[in-house]
Amino acid sequence: MSSLLYIISNLIIIVSTVILIAFGLKLIRSLNRESKLIGNIEYTDELFNRIDSIILVSVITVSNTMVNRLKNEKAFFQKEKEEAFEEAKNRIANIINTQDTQHIGAYIDNIDEWIDNRIEYYVRTLKTSNYV
């Protein structure tokens, strides 16, 4: 009888240990996935900030080089506005690489539309601050 209790208690201890080890491994895997996810979120946030800064700098550059000159010549009409917009888009496209575009493509359905909206936003913001 005592040997049967000994065997059963050892069996319970062994099974409990295996279960604890299995849960421990699951916990370690989950923590590893979470740390990778957090790193990916930080990279994505940094990437969005960098692209947003690129858009702002491109709008300011086009404003300083093209728009101000045309405004001084009193030749800044709809056609020139569209050309300035396209110039800003081209500058942005030349700076942003395809890897960055693919990465943010997972978060934004239409990247070109998002860039267009950010350009328009910065143009309006700079106009209201009397920068443009």
C-alpha positions as CSV (number, residue, x, y, z in Angstrom):
1,M,0.0,0.0,0.0
2,S,2.7,2.4,0.9
3,S,4.6,1.7,-2.3
4,L,1.4,2.3,-4.3
5,L,1.1,5.7,-2.6
6,Y,4.7,6.4,-3.3
7,I,4.3,5.6,-7.0
8,I,1.1,7.7,-7.3
9,S,2.7,10.7,-5.6
10,N,5.8,10.5,-7.8
11,L,3.6,10.2,-10.9
12,I,1.6,13.3,-9.8
13,I,4.8,15.2,-9.2
14,I,6.2,14.2,-12.6
15,V,3.0,15.1,-14.5
16,S,2.8,18.4,-12.6
17,T,6.4,19.2,-13.4
18,V,5.8,18.4,-17.1
19,I,2.7,20.6,-17.2
20,L,4.6,23.5,-15.5
21,I,7.4,23.1,-18.0
22,A,4.9,23.2,-20.9
23,F,3.2,26.3,-19.5
24,G,6.7,27.9,-18.9
25,L,7.7,27.3,-22.5
26,K,4.4,28.8,-23.7
27,L,5.0,31.8,-21.5
28,I,8.6,32.3,-22.8
29,R,7.3,32.0,-26.4
30,S,4.6,34.6,-25.8
31,L,7.0,37.0,-24.2
32,N,9.4,36.6,-27.1
33,R,6.5,37.3,-29.6
34,E,5.4,40.3,-27.6
35,S,8.9,41.8,-27.5
36,K,9.2,41.4,-31.3
37,L,5.8,43.0,-31.7
38,I,6.7,45.9,-29.5
39,G,10.0,46.4,-31.5
40,N,8.0,46.3,-34.7
41,I,5.5,48.9,-33.4
42,E,8.4,51.2,-32.3
43,Y,10.0,50.8,-35.8
44,T,6.7,51.5,-37.5
45,D,6.0,54.6,-35.3
46,E,9.5,55.9,-36.1
47,L,9.0,55.2,-39.8
48,F,5.7,57.1,-39.9
49,N,7.4,60.0,-38.1
50,R,10.3,60.0,-40.6
51,I,8.0,59.8,-43.6
52,D,5.9,62.6,-42.2
53,S,9.0,64.7,-41.7
54,I,10.1,64.0,-45.3
55,I,6.7,65.2,-46.5
56,L,6.9,68.4,-44.5
57,V,10.5,69.2,-45.7
58,S,9.5,68.5,-49.3
59,V,6.5,70.8,-49.0
60,I,8.7,73.6,-47.5
61,T,11.4,73.0,-50.1
62,V,8.9,73.3,-53.0
63,S,7.4,76.3,-51.4
64,N,10.7,78.0,-51.0
65,T,12.1,77.2,-54.4
66,M,9.1,77.2,-56.7
67,V,6.0,78.6,-55.1
68,N,7.4,81.8,-53.7
69,R,9.2,82.7,-56.9
70,L,5.9,82.2,-58.9
71,K,3.9,84.2,-56.4
72,N,6.4,87.1,-56.6
73,E,6.1,87.0,-60.4
74,K,2.3,86.9,-59.9
75,A,2.2,83.7,-62.0
76,F,0.9,81.2,-59.5
77,F,-2.3,79.8,-60.9
78,Q,-4.0,76.4,-60.8
79,K,-1.6,74.8,-63.2
80,E,1.4,75.9,-61.2
81,K,-0.3,74.7,-58.0
82,E,-0.7,71.3,-59.6
83,E,2.9,71.3,-60.8
84,A,4.1,72.3,-57.3
85,F,2.0,69.4,-55.8
86,E,3.5,66.9,-58.3
87,E,7.0,68.3,-57.6
88,A,6.5,67.7,-53.9
89,K,5.2,64.1,-54.6
90,N,8.2,63.4,-56.8
91,R,10.7,64.6,-54.2
92,I,9.0,62.4,-51.6
93,A,9.0,59.4,-53.9
94,N,12.7,59.8,-54.6
95,I,13.5,59.8,-50.8
96,I,11.2,57.0,-49.6
97,N,12.5,53.6,-50.5
98,T,10.3,50.6,-51.5
99,Q,11.0,48.7,-48.3
100,D,9.5,51.6,-46.2
101,T,6.6,51.8,-48.6
102,Q,5.9,48.1,-48.3
103,H,6.2,48.2,-44.5
104,I,3.6,51.1,-44.1
105,G,1.5,49.4,-46.7
106,A,0.5,46.9,-44.1
107,Y,-1.1,49.8,-42.1
108,I,-2.4,52.0,-44.9
109,D,-4.5,50.8,-47.8
110,N,-3.6,53.5,-50.3
111,I,-0.1,55.0,-49.6
112,D,-0.3,57.5,-52.4
113,E,-3.6,58.9,-51.2
114,W,-2.1,59.2,-47.6
115,I,0.9,61.1,-49.0
116,D,-1.4,63.4,-51.0
117,N,-3.5,64.1,-47.9
118,R,-0.3,64.8,-45.8
119,I,0.9,67.2,-48.5
120,E,-2.4,69.0,-48.6
121,Y,-2.4,69.2,-44.8
122,Y,1.0,70.7,-44.6
123,V,0.2,73.2,-47.4
124,R,-2.8,74.3,-45.4
125,T,-0.9,74.4,-42.2
126,L,1.9,76.4,-43.6
127,K,-0.6,78.8,-45.3
128,T,-2.4,79.5,-42.0
129,S,1.0,80.1,-40.3
130,N,1.8,82.5,-43.1
131,Y,4.9,80.5,-44.0
132,V,3.8,79.8,-47.6
